[in-house]
Amino acid sequence: MLDPNARASHAEAAALRARGPAVLVELPGGVLAWSITRHDIIQALTSDPRVSRDFRRHWPGLTELPDGWPLASVALQQSLANTYGAEHRRSRARVAPSFAPRRVESMRPRIQATADRLVDALAAVPPGESVDVRQALSLPLTMTVICDLLGVPDVLRAGLGAAIDAILDTAIDAAEAIVRQGELQERLVELLKYKQDHPGADLTSDLLIPAAAAEEESSEQQLVDSLFLMLGAGYETSVNLITSVLSELLTHPEQATRLRAGVVDWTDVIEETLRHEGPVMYLPLRYAIDDIELGEGVLIRRGDPIIIAFAAAGRDPAIHPDAPDTFDPTRTDKAHLAFGYGPHFCLGAHLARLETRIAVTTLFDRLPHLALAHPEQPPPPIPSLMVNGPTHLDIIPTPATPG
Ligand code: HEM
């Protein structure tokens, strides 16, 4: 069984990778799925038309799921992420222009202004005092960016963020999962009603609501789940990328020195973090729509669920034979699949890279002497099979004695 607390997810993935191209694992709720941890097999299966994300059409096991399945909110989400083939291409084409490089670039001034405001607050922390940079910078920055894009009013933001955080914990029991899923549904319906009553110049009003109205079979649940996809994908991931970049640099001061000396640049640091600590570990689920032979005696049968470990690809020794577990922004090949591969490749990759770069450069430029508050105590990882990142990262923005 995969550890639902994800206490050592990279070590777990390495052990699975060594066992074969696909290994049957037990997920929370007793669901069996083929875990894929090798870079080449992830590429092959994410671009193979015999593999679908559409649980309604291609998962016979759907009818046997237990009540309160902790992965349900993501795996059974009725959004474009869980569609297949032509239906997926149509839905994706509608929203893709909003995430194109030029459109994302136009968000830069607002992202920078938000980062400046948050870093100003960090600069005002008295010398020697510590603060959790995840809560003080990564989270409010990414939440502000995605909520501005979707037109989420200020009063609803904190509640939505907490409900989405809660749903990603994969170590909870069925009763707790039902409570958390209900809470998320309530928050999302509240948001949808608000947007229907108060349309604005935003992605929800311009695109999501009209697109759903145009689709004959579209239901309120599909609209709610599309909001969840955008909010969840846009915020839970970038929060972890920003926090992990900071964690990597502060736990590897020699790399921070190389960065200041110009030996490596911010792109090297961010891409190496994506390779080494990809923010998305497993994303449930995919389904074989035909029998698939993977070699080494492994046969995935039609209808079997497949779960891809995106963050494991970057540490595959087959493509990174030289110290794959070491954070080293100077390595020339930083290949990773942190944003996925194939038709479902992350729509928000430009946005995630931009907001991360703005967050970390603004912080390091303004507070060059910042340090970890507890260098001897690495923070625990988030208890989730899905997202990968530290639960908190306590820093001292201005050490009493800089240096
Ligand atoms: C560091 C930040 C991010 C990471 C690591 C990340 C990772 C991923 C991955 C691995 C997938 C592929 C899922 C699959 O094939 O099963 C994906 C899809 C997606 N991402 Fe991101 N993401 C990030 C940021 C964002 C942002 C900021 C948005 C903006 C809303 C976003 C929106 C999406 C959407 C809508 C999809 C579904 C695309 C589809 O199914 O066609 N992501 N992301």
Boltz pocket constraint, residues with backbone or C-beta under 6 A from the ligand:
constraints:
  - pocket:
      binder: B
      contacts: [[A, 46], [A, 80], [A, 81], [A, 82], [A, 92], [A, 146], [A, 229], [A, 230], [A, 231], [A, 233], [A, 234], [A, 235], [A, 237], [A, 238], [A, 241], [A, 278], [A, 279], [A, 280], [A, 283], [A, 310], [A, 337], [A, 338], [A, 339], [A, 340], [A, 341], [A, 343], [A, 344], [A, 345], [A, 346], [A, 347], [A, 348], [A, 349], [A, 351], [A, 352]]
      max_distance: 6.0
